[in-house]
Amino acid sequence: MRKICVFAGSSSGRNQNYKLISNELGQLIAKQNFHLFYGGGNTGLMGAVADSCLEAGGKVTGVIPKFLCDIEVDHKGLTDIIMTNTMHERKNIMYEQASIFIALPGGIGTLEELMEVLTWKQLGQIKSKILIVNVDNYWENLFKLFDNLVYNEFMKKFNLSNYVEVRSVLDIEKEIKSI
């Protein structure tokens, strides 16, 4: 079974469209017969994508360090949960499993995970497709930063092709059908 690793906020954010697209993404993952791998929390956008995937009959594995269970509250209704000792272990498990990565809106943790897989892709350590869900221009300033990195010669322009910007679940569906 193909696996999708989703990075998403443990909060739902201010904009209701973030939660809406998270719910739609979870349903799409189940409908397309993918297995969802994510951070294992039951709150925010993470919880929304997991819940909607499960409700649609999908399989969901959460990967969460033991110390985060007190902070993020691990999801009790998942197909499987993998407890790790460290964040590095968590990310290695998620990254090794994924056929595709999808970044929804989120905070510094989501940004950190996204930057790490983009770095791994740039270094040739992963070949998986990376989608950045730019709902209501959430990631617009990040894309401007990437352009600035290229302009200032800290990143080669061809590395901008290491990710695909998507704006809707229809865009995501087109991208995941191609893998």
C-alpha positions in Angstrom: 0.0 0.0 0.0 1.3 3.5 -0.9 2.0 5.7 2.0 1.4 9.5 2.3 3.3 11.4 5.0 1.3 14.5 6.0 2.8 17.4 8.0 0.2 19.6 9.6 -0.4 21.9 12.6 -1.4 20.7 16.0 -3.7 23.7 16.0 -6.5 24.4 13.5 -5.4 28.0 12.8 -7.5 31.0 12.2 -8.8 30.2 8.8 -11.6 27.6 8.6 -10.4 26.6 5.1 -7.3 25.0 6.7 -9.5 22.5 8.5 -11.8 22.1 5.5 -8.9 21.1 3.2 -7.4 18.8 6.0 -10.8 17.0 6.1 -10.9 16.7 2.4 -7.3 15.5 2.2 -8.0 12.7 4.8 -11.0 11.5 2.7 -9.0 11.6 -0.5 -6.2 9.6 1.1 -8.7 6.9 2.0 -10.5 7.0 -1.3 -7.2 6.6 -3.3 -6.2 3.7 -1.1 -3.2 5.3 0.4 -2.0 4.7 4.0 -1.7 7.9 6.0 1.5 8.4 8.1 1.6 11.5 10.3 2.7 12.9 13.7 0.1 11.0 15.8 -1.7 13.8 17.5 -5.5 14.1 17.8 -5.7 17.9 17.8 -5.7 20.6 15.1 -5.2 19.9 11.5 -3.3 16.7 12.3 -6.3 15.3 14.1 -8.6 16.5 11.3 -6.8 14.7 8.5 -6.5 11.6 10.6 -10.1 11.5 11.7 -11.5 12.2 8.2 -9.2 9.5 6.7 -10.4 6.9 9.3 -14.1 7.9 8.9 -13.7 7.3 5.1 -12.3 3.8 5.8 -8.6 4.6 5.5 -5.6 3.3 7.4 -3.7 5.7 9.6 -0.4 5.3 11.4 0.7 7.9 13.9 4.3 8.2 14.8 4.8 10.1 18.1 7.6 10.4 20.6 6.6 9.4 24.1 7.3 12.9 25.6 4.9 14.5 23.1 1.9 12.4 24.2 1.5 14.8 27.2 1.7 17.9 25.0 -0.1 16.9 21.8 -2.3 14.1 23.2 -1.8 11.0 21.0 -4.7 9.9 18.9 -6.3 6.8 20.5 -8.4 5.6 17.5 -5.7 5.0 14.9 -5.0 1.9 12.9 -1.6 1.8 14.4 0.6 4.1 16.6 4.3 3.9 16.8 5.9 5.4 19.9 9.5 6.6 19.6 12.0 8.0 22.0 13.1 11.0 20.0 11.9 13.4 17.3 14.7 12.1 15.0 13.4 8.5 15.3 9.9 9.8 14.6 11.0 11.6 11.4 13.2 8.7 10.2 10.2 6.3 10.4 7.9 8.7 8.7 10.4 9.6 6.0 11.4 6.1 5.2 7.8 5.0 4.7 6.5 7.8 2.4 5.7 7.6 -1.3 4.7 11.3 -1.1 4.9 14.1 1.4 2.2 16.7 1.9 2.6 19.9 4.0 -0.6 21.5 5.2 -0.6 24.8 7.1 1.1 24.6 10.4 3.6 26.1 12.8 7.3 25.8 13.3 7.2 22.0 13.7 5.5 21.6 10.3 7.9 24.1 8.8 10.9 22.2 10.2 9.6 18.9 8.9 9.0 20.4 5.4 12.5 22.0 5.4 14.1 18.7 6.3 12.4 16.7 3.5 13.2 19.5 1.0 16.9 19.4 2.1 16.9 15.6 1.8 15.4 15.9 -1.7 18.0 18.5 -2.7 20.7 16.1 -1.4 19.3 13.1 -3.2 18.4 11.2 -0.1 14.7 10.9 -1.0 13.0 10.7 -4.4 9.4 11.2 -3.1 7.2 13.9 -4.4 6.7 16.9 -2.0 3.4 18.8 -2.1 3.0 22.2 -0.3 -0.7 23.0 0.2 -0.9 26.7 -0.3 -4.5 27.2 0.7 -5.5 30.9 0.8 -1.8 31.8 0.2 -0.7 30.4 3.6 2.8 29.5 2.3 3.2 32.6 0.1 6.0 34.1 2.2 7.9 30.8 2.2 7.9 30.8 -1.6 9.1 34.4 -1.6 11.9 33.3 0.8 12.8 30.5 -1.7 13.0 33.0 -4.5 15.2 35.2 -2.3 17.5 32.2 -1.6 17.9 31.7 -5.4 18.4 35.4 -6.0 21.2 35.6 -3.4 22.8 32.4 -4.7 22.2 30.3 -1.6 20.1 27.8 -3.6 20.2 26.8 -7.2 17.0 27.7 -9.2 16.5 24.0 -10.2 15.8 23.2 -6.6 12.5 25.1 -6.8 11.3 22.0 -8.7 11.8 19.8 -5.6 8.2 20.6 -4.5 4.9 21.2 -6.1 2.6 24.0 -4.9 -1.0 22.9 -4.8 -4.1 24.9 -3.8 -6.9 22.4 -3.6 -7.8 18.8 -3.1 -8.3 18.5 -6.8 -4.7 19.6 -7.4 -3.5 17.1 -4.8 -5.6 14.3 -6.4 -3.9 15.0 -9.8 -0.4 14.8 -8.2 -1.0 11.6 -6.2 -2.5 9.8 -9.2 0.8 10.3 -11.0 2.9 8.2 -8.5 
